[in-house]
């Protein structure tokens, strides 16, 4: 299941890059990768394994943050 989520995340990032930022935000030294985690534990499970299709080597850290909607969002940072 983890590899499917990673593949889906990479595909979503690549698609968003082609469709002018549909769902993936970038801000300086971070990128929002996924926002479908209902618990911080689930987000932290995927954090170390997440890779993105473009500029993956640019990001060396990850972080889970809770959004206003109660879901946890995975960010890659450097």
C-alpha positions, 0 to 999 in steps of 0.5 A: 500500500505504501508504494501505491501511495508513493506512486500516487503522490508522485503522479499527482505532483507531476500532474499538478505541475502540468496543470498550474498547481492543482492541489500541490503548493510550493513556497520557497524551500518546501512542497506540500505533498499529500493532505489525506492523512486522518492521523499524524501517525499515518502521515509520519509513517509515509514521511520518510518514504515519500518521493516526488517526480520533480526535484526530489533531491532538492528536499532532504527533510519532511514534516507533518502539519495539521491543517484547519480541516483536522487532516494532516499534511505532508511537506517536504522541506530542505 
